[in-house]
Amino acid sequence: MASLSPLLKQATPVVVEHASGSWIHGTDDRDYLDFTTGIGVTSTGHCHPRVVEAAREQTGKVIHAQYTTVMHKPLLELTDKLGEVLPPALDSVFYANSGSEAVEAAIRLARMATGRPNIVVFQGGFHGRTVAAASLTTAGTRFSAGFAPLMSGVHMAPFPYALRYGWNEAEAVEFALRELDYLLLSRTAPNDTAAFLIEPVLGDGGYIPTPPAFLEGLRERADRHGIVLILDEVQAGCGRTGKFWGHQYSSGDPDIVITAKGIASGFPISAIAASTELMSKGWPGSQGGTYGGNAVAAAAGCATLDVIRDEGLVENARVRGEQLQDGLTVLQAKYDAIADVRGLGLMQGIEFTDASGEPDPATAAAVQQATTTHGLLTLTCGPAGNVVRLIPALVVTAQEIDLGLERFALALADAVTR
């Protein structure tokens, strides 16, 4: 008999029977408040009726219409709807299946467009698990260890992680920009550097918002040196941060934006967007794929964008995110083990350290397991695994946030000793 790979590690023991909105009903006949949303994917909640109906209707029309062979209406409609929320200059879109694929499409385009080989990434970034995407990922060695050699041409610069350095945000930004300038002097010359690649909020790297001043510093250097600025919005995009795109907290607009996860409420689809001028600099035939822009996923994406707009979910993410962060900050005051509460919108991280200030993954893991016991599903992240992350659906209510905070408080009481 076949079984799932033993290399897959389950964060919770829950087996889903059915799910709706912010709730998962398990085969154990318990209801769980889901603050994981499939790692930020089920943006409109589980099985939103409009998304379900759009997918059901499309399945009866055509399931797969390979989009370089024949075009289908859902993809054209999705492109129009994305055009309403993308930065105005980004008017050309390419579709793939996963965040990793979209990341690789973005760096391929940047290299072709500039004729330069190197990519600069930032410490703590997560960009995927395929070989090239893992080569760009610095959120933890588990993503890139054991299958070297990785892709060449990748250079890492510091991320302005103020807590880690023991500085304020302005000091961390000044340091990180200074070190980036030094990297461009000492390791990858500007005329060898195709792109800067960064997340507006680090995902697996610890749910750390990128300071607006840092993104603006990257934009200035990209303009000065002819470098492509790529914003990986796979996890932070589609309203999660309380703005449609996480980078909109700054004026550091991207040359390429990458989106996936929450764009279709659980159906696999991803995209990169760039200006037509930039996209046209890629080599003919360099974009494609059998399943990219699947018709059912595109229909679900159209419905998702409609729901986000019609139900005011970006604003809901902002307000409910403030409510969640305020409640977590109250809990932080009660526990010395909580070193930081941070995030934007419905993308909140709680970092745990020991008495000496070192990362404390054991306590984070204990808290994450205890939340499941109390009927709240959460995840950990961070290079050391010492951050618990909360990722409610954009449809989450004020009552559900309060209930989540109550259950998180119970988990803290069970798992934290100081």
C-alpha positions as CSV (number, residue, x, y, z in Angstrom):
1,M,0.0,0.0,0.0
2,A,1.2,3.5,-0.7
3,S,1.5,6.3,1.9
4,L,2.5,9.9,1.9
5,S,6.3,10.6,2.0
6,P,7.8,10.5,5.5
7,L,9.6,13.8,4.6
8,L,6.3,15.7,4.9
9,K,5.9,17.1,8.5
10,Q,2.4,17.9,9.7
11,A,2.0,21.1,11.7
12,T,-1.2,19.8,13.3
13,P,-2.9,16.4,13.5
14,V,-6.2,17.7,12.1
15,V,-7.8,15.9,9.2
16,V,-10.4,18.1,7.4
17,E,-13.9,16.9,7.0
18,H,-15.2,20.2,5.6
19,A,-14.5,23.9,6.0
20,S,-16.3,27.2,5.7
21,G,-15.1,30.8,6.2
22,S,-12.6,30.9,9.1
23,W,-13.5,27.4,10.3
24,I,-12.3,23.9,9.7
25,H,-14.4,20.9,10.8
26,G,-12.2,17.9,11.5
27,T,-12.9,14.2,11.3
28,D,-12.5,14.3,15.1
29,D,-15.8,16.2,15.1
30,R,-14.1,19.4,16.4
31,D,-14.3,22.8,14.9
32,Y,-11.0,24.7,14.6
33,L,-10.6,28.4,14.1
34,D,-8.2,28.5,11.1
35,F,-5.5,31.2,11.5
36,T,-3.3,29.4,8.9
37,T,-5.5,29.7,5.8
38,G,-3.3,27.2,3.9
39,I,-0.3,29.5,4.5
40,G,-2.1,32.6,3.4
41,V,-4.0,31.0,0.5
42,T,-7.7,30.9,1.3
43,S,-8.0,34.7,1.3
44,T,-11.8,34.8,1.1
45,G,-12.1,32.0,3.6
46,H,-12.8,28.4,3.0
47,C,-15.3,27.7,0.2
48,H,-16.6,31.2,-0.3
49,P,-19.9,30.6,-2.1
50,R,-19.1,33.0,-5.0
51,V,-15.7,31.3,-5.5
52,V,-17.2,27.8,-5.3
53,E,-19.9,28.8,-7.9
54,A,-17.4,30.3,-10.3
55,A,-15.3,27.2,-10.2
56,R,-18.3,24.9,-10.5
57,E,-19.7,26.8,-13.5
58,Q,-16.3,26.9,-15.3
59,T,-15.7,23.2,-14.7
60,G,-18.8,22.5,-16.8
61,K,-17.5,24.6,-19.6
62,V,-13.8,23.8,-20.0
63,I,-11.3,22.6,-17.4
64,H,-8.1,22.9,-19.2
65,A,-7.5,25.1,-22.3
66,Q,-3.7,25.4,-22.7
67,Y,-3.3,29.1,-23.1
68,T,-0.6,29.2,-25.7
69,T,-2.7,26.9,-27.9
70,V,-6.2,28.3,-27.4
71,M,-7.2,31.2,-25.2
72,H,-10.0,31.1,-22.7
73,K,-12.3,33.9,-21.3
74,P,-11.5,33.5,-17.6
75,L,-7.8,34.3,-18.1
76,L,-8.7,37.4,-20.2
77,E,-11.2,38.5,-17.5
78,L,-8.6,37.8,-14.7
79,T,-6.1,40.0,-16.5
80,D,-8.6,42.8,-16.8
81,K,-9.4,42.6,-13.1
82,L,-5.7,42.4,-12.1
83,G,-5.2,45.6,-14.2
84,E,-7.6,47.4,-11.8
85,V,-5.3,46.7,-8.8
86,L,-1.8,46.5,-10.2
87,P,0.5,49.5,-10.1
88,P,-0.5,51.5,-13.2
89,A,2.9,51.0,-15.0
90,L,2.6,47.2,-14.8
91,D,0.3,46.4,-17.7
92,S,1.6,43.0,-18.9
93,V,1.0,39.7,-17.1
94,F,2.3,36.2,-17.4
95,Y,0.7,33.3,-15.6
96,A,2.1,30.1,-14.0
97,N,1.0,27.7,-11.3
98,S,3.0,28.3,-8.2
99,G,4.9,31.1,-6.4
100,S,8.2,29.3,-7.2
101,E,7.4,29.2,-10.9
102,A,6.5,32.9,-10.9
103,V,9.7,33.8,-9.1
104,E,11.8,31.9,-11.6
105,A,9.9,33.6,-14.5
106,A,10.6,37.0,-12.9
107,I,14.4,36.4,-12.6
108,R,14.5,34.9,-16.1
109,L,12.8,38.1,-17.4
110,A,15.2,40.4,-15.4
111,R,18.3,38.6,-16.7
112,M,17.1,38.6,-20.3
113,A,16.0,42.2,-20.2
114,T,19.2,43.5,-18.7
115,G,21.7,41.0,-20.1
116,R,23.2,40.7,-16.6
117,P,23.7,37.5,-14.6
118,N,23.4,38.3,-10.9
119,I,20.4,38.6,-8.5
120,V,20.7,40.2,-5.1
121,V,18.4,38.8,-2.4
122,F,18.0,39.8,1.2
123,Q,18.7,37.7,4.4
124,G,15.5,36.0,5.6
125,G,13.7,36.0,2.2
126,F,11.6,33.0,1.1
127,H,11.0,32.6,-2.6
128,G,10.2,28.9,-3.1
129,R,11.5,25.3,-3.1
130,T,12.4,24.6,-6.8
131,V,16.2,24.7,-7.4
132,A,16.4,28.3,-8.7
133,A,13.8,29.6,-6.2
134,A,15.6,27.7,-3.3
135,S,18.9,29.3,-4.5
136,L,17.2,32.6,-3.9
137,T,15.8,31.7,-0.4
138,T,17.6,32.5,2.8
139,A,14.8,32.0,5.3
140,G,16.4,28.8,6.6
141,T,18.9,26.2,5.5
142,R,16.1,23.5,5.4
143,F,15.0,25.0,2.1
144,S,18.3,24.8,0.3
145,A,20.5,22.2,2.1
146,G,21.3,18.8,0.7
147,F,20.9,19.2,-3.0
148,A,23.9,21.4,-4.0
149,P,25.1,22.8,-6.3
150,L,22.5,25.5,-6.3
151,M,22.0,28.1,-9.1
152,S,24.9,30.5,-9.4
153,G,24.7,34.3,-9.6
154,V,22.9,34.8,-6.3
155,H,24.3,37.3,-3.8
156,M,22.8,38.0,-0.4
157,A,22.6,41.4,1.4
158,P,21.5,42.1,5.0
159,F,17.8,42.7,5.7
160,P,17.0,45.6,8.2
161,Y,15.9,43.3,11.0
162,A,16.1,45.8,13.8
163,L,15.3,43.4,16.7
164,R,18.1,41.0,15.6
165,Y,20.7,43.8,15.6
166,G,19.4,45.5,18.7
167,W,18.9,48.8,16.9
168,N,15.9,50.9,16.0
169,E,14.4,50.7,12.5
170,A,16.2,53.8,11.1
171,E,19.6,52.4,12.3
172,A,18.8,49.0,10.8
173,V,17.8,50.6,7.4
174,E,20.9,52.7,7.3
175,F,23.1,49.7,8.0
176,A,21.4,47.5,5.4
177,L,21.6,50.1,2.7
178,R,25.2,50.8,3.4
179,E,26.0,47.0,3.2
180,L,24.1,46.8,0.0
181,D,26.2,49.5,-1.5
182,Y,29.3,47.7,-0.3
183,L,28.1,44.5,-1.9
184,L,27.7,46.4,-5.2
185,L,31.3,47.6,-4.8
186,S,32.9,44.3,-3.6
187,R,30.9,41.4,-4.9
188,T,28.5,42.1,-7.8
189,A,29.1,45.2,-9.8
190,P,25.9,47.1,-10.8
191,N,26.5,46.4,-14.5
192,D,26.5,42.7,-13.6
193,T,23.4,42.9,-11.4
194,A,20.1,42.2,-13.0
195,A,17.7,42.5,-10.1
196,F,17.0,43.1,-6.4
197,L,14.4,40.5,-5.2
198,I,12.6,41.1,-1.9
199,E,9.4,40.5,0.0
200,P,7.4,43.5,1.4
201,V,6.9,41.3,4.5
202,L,9.3,38.4,5.1
203,G,7.2,35.3,5.1
204,D,9.0,32.1,6.3
205,G,11.8,34.5,7.4
206,G,9.7,35.6,10.4
207,Y,6.8,37.9,9.4
208,I,9.0,41.0,9.5
209,P,7.7,44.0,7.5
210,T,10.2,45.6,5.2
211,P,10.7,49.2,6.4
212,P,9.3,51.6,3.8
213,A,12.6,53.6,3.8
214,F,14.4,50.4,2.8
215,L,12.2,49.7,-0.2
216,E,12.6,53.3,-1.2
217,G,16.4,53.0,-0.9
218,L,16.2,49.9,-3.2
219,R,14.1,51.8,-5.7
220,E,16.6,54.7,-5.8
221,R,19.5,52.3,-6.3
222,A,17.6,50.3,-8.9
223,D,16.9,53.5,-10.9
224,R,20.5,54.7,-10.5
225,H,22.1,51.5,-11.7
226,G,19.5,50.2,-14.2
227,I,18.6,47.2,-11.9
228,V,15.2,45.6,-12.0
229,L,13.3,45.8,-8.6
230,I,11.2,42.6,-8.1
231,L,8.7,42.6,-5.3
232,D,7.7,39.0,-4.2
233,E,4.1,39.6,-3.1
234,V,3.2,35.9,-3.1
235,Q,2.3,35.9,0.6
236,A,1.8,39.6,1.3
237,G,-0.3,40.5,-1.7
238,C,-4.0,40.4,-2.4
239,G,-5.1,42.5,0.6
240,R,-3.4,40.5,3.3
241,T,-1.4,43.5,4.8
242,G,-4.4,45.9,4.8
243,K,-3.4,47.3,1.5
244,F,-3.9,45.4,-1.8
245,W,-0.1,45.1,-2.1
246,G,2.3,45.0,0.8
247,H,4.7,47.4,-1.0
248,Q,2.1,50.1,-1.0
249,Y,3.1,51.2,2.5
250,S,6.1,52.8,0.7
251,S,6.8,54.7,-2.5
252,G,9.1,51.9,-3.7
253,D,7.1,50.7,-6.7
254,P,8.4,47.5,-8.3
255,D,9.4,46.9,-11.9
256,I,8.0,43.3,-11.5
257,V,5.5,42.2,-9.0
258,I,4.9,38.5,-8.2
259,T,1.6,37.2,-7.0
260,A,0.1,33.8,-6.1
261,K,-1.4,32.3,-2.9
262,G,-4.4,34.5,-2.1
263,I,-5.2,35.4,-5.6
264,A,-7.6,32.5,-6.2
265,S,-8.8,31.4,-2.7
266,G,-7.0,28.0,-2.9
267,F,-6.9,27.2,-6.6
268,P,-3.3,27.0,-7.9
269,I,-2.4,30.0,-10.1
270,S,0.4,32.6,-10.0
271,A,1.5,35.5,-12.1
272,I,4.2,38.1,-12.7
273,A,3.3,41.6,-13.9
274,A,5.6,44.1,-15.5
275,S,5.4,46.9,-18.0
276,T,4.9,45.9,-21.6
277,E,8.2,47.5,-22.4
278,L,10.1,45.4,-19.8
279,M,8.1,42.2,-20.6
280,S,8.9,42.6,-24.3
281,K,12.6,42.4,-23.6
282,G,12.3,38.8,-22.7
283,W,13.2,36.3,-25.4
284,P,10.4,34.9,-27.6
285,G,9.2,31.5,-26.3
286,S,10.8,32.0,-22.9
287,Q,7.4,32.0,-21.2
288,G,4.9,29.2,-21.2
289,G,3.8,26.0,-19.4
290,T,1.2,23.3,-19.7
291,Y,-1.0,24.2,-16.8
292,G,-0.3,27.9,-16.4
293,G,-3.4,30.1,-16.2
294,N,-5.7,27.1,-15.8
295,A,-9.3,28.0,-16.7
296,V,-10.9,26.9,-13.5
297,A,-8.2,28.6,-11.4
298,A,-8.6,31.7,-13.4
299,A,-12.4,31.7,-12.9
300,A,-11.8,31.3,-9.2
301,G,-9.3,34.2,-9.3
302,C,-11.9,36.4,-11.0
303,A,-14.4,35.6,-8.3
304,T,-11.8,36.1,-5.5
305,L,-10.9,39.6,-6.8
306,D,-14.6,40.5,-7.0
307,V,-15.2,39.3,-3.4
308,I,-12.2,41.2,-2.1
309,R,-13.6,44.4,-3.8
310,D,-17.3,43.9,-3.1
311,E,-16.9,42.9,0.6
312,G,-14.3,45.5,1.4
313,L,-11.8,42.8,2.5
314,V,-8.6,45.0,2.1
315,E,-10.0,47.4,4.7
316,N,-11.3,44.5,6.8
317,A,-7.7,43.1,6.8
318,R,-6.4,46.5,8.0
319,V,-9.0,46.9,10.8
320,R,-9.0,43.3,12.0
321,G,-5.2,43.3,11.8
322,E,-5.0,46.2,14.1
323,Q,-7.4,44.5,16.5
324,L,-5.3,41.3,16.4
325,Q,-2.0,43.2,16.9
326,D,-3.4,45.2,19.8
327,G,-4.5,42.0,21.5
328,L,-1.2,40.3,21.0
329,T,0.6,43.4,22.4
330,V,-1.4,43.1,25.6
331,L,-0.4,39.4,25.8
332,Q,3.3,40.4,25.1
333,A,3.3,42.6,28.3
334,K,2.4,39.5,30.3
335,Y,5.2,37.2,29.0
336,D,8.9,38.0,29.0
337,A,9.3,35.2,26.5
338,I,7.6,37.2,23.8
339,A,10.3,39.5,22.4
340,D,8.3,41.0,19.6
341,V,4.8,41.3,18.1
342,R,4.8,42.6,14.6
343,G,3.2,42.5,11.2
344,L,0.9,44.3,8.8
345,G,-2.8,43.6,8.5
346,L,-3.7,39.9,8.9
347,M,-0.1,38.8,8.8
348,Q,1.1,38.9,12.4
349,G,4.2,37.3,14.0
350,I,5.0,36.6,17.6
351,E,8.7,36.1,18.2
352,F,9.9,34.1,21.2
353,T,13.3,34.4,22.9
354,D,14.9,32.8,26.0
355,A,16.2,34.7,29.1
356,S,19.4,35.5,27.3
357,G,17.6,37.0,24.3
358,E,18.5,34.1,22.0
359,P,15.8,32.5,19.7
360,D,13.6,30.0,21.5
361,P,12.1,27.6,19.0
362,A,11.1,25.1,21.7
363,T,8.7,27.6,23.3
364,A,7.3,28.7,19.9
365,A,6.7,25.1,19.0
366,A,5.0,24.4,22.3
367,V,2.7,27.4,21.8
368,Q,1.8,26.3,18.3
369,Q,0.9,22.8,19.4
370,A,-1.1,24.2,22.4
371,T,-3.1,26.4,20.1
372,T,-4.3,23.3,18.3
373,T,-5.3,21.8,21.6
374,H,-7.4,24.9,22.2
375,G,-9.0,24.8,18.8
376,L,-6.9,27.5,17.0
377,L,-4.7,26.5,14.1
378,T,-1.4,28.4,13.8
379,L,2.1,27.9,12.2
380,T,5.7,28.7,13.1
381,C,8.3,30.4,10.9
382,G,11.7,32.2,11.1
383,P,15.1,30.7,10.4
384,A,15.2,29.4,14.0
385,G,11.6,28.4,14.0
386,N,10.9,30.8,17.0
387,V,8.1,32.8,15.5
388,V,4.4,31.8,15.7
389,R,2.5,33.4,12.7
390,L,-1.2,34.1,12.6
391,I,-2.8,34.3,9.1
392,P,-6.6,34.7,9.3
393,A,-8.7,34.8,6.3
394,L,-9.5,38.3,5.0
395,V,-13.2,37.6,5.9
396,V,-12.4,37.1,9.6
397,T,-14.8,38.9,11.9
398,A,-14.1,41.0,15.0
399,Q,-15.7,38.2,17.1
400,E,-13.4,35.6,15.5
401,I,-10.4,37.7,16.2
402,D,-11.4,38.0,19.9
403,L,-12.0,34.3,20.1
404,G,-8.6,33.6,18.4
405,L,-6.9,35.9,21.0
406,E,-8.7,34.1,23.8
407,R,-7.5,30.7,22.5
408,F,-4.0,32.0,21.9
409,A,-3.9,33.3,25.5
410,L,-4.9,29.8,26.8
411,A,-2.1,28.3,24.7
412,L,0.4,30.8,26.2
413,A,-0.7,29.9,29.7
414,D,-0.1,26.2,28.9
415,A,3.2,26.5,27.1
416,V,5.1,29.5,28.4
417,T,6.8,29.5,31.8
418,R,7.9,33.2,32.1
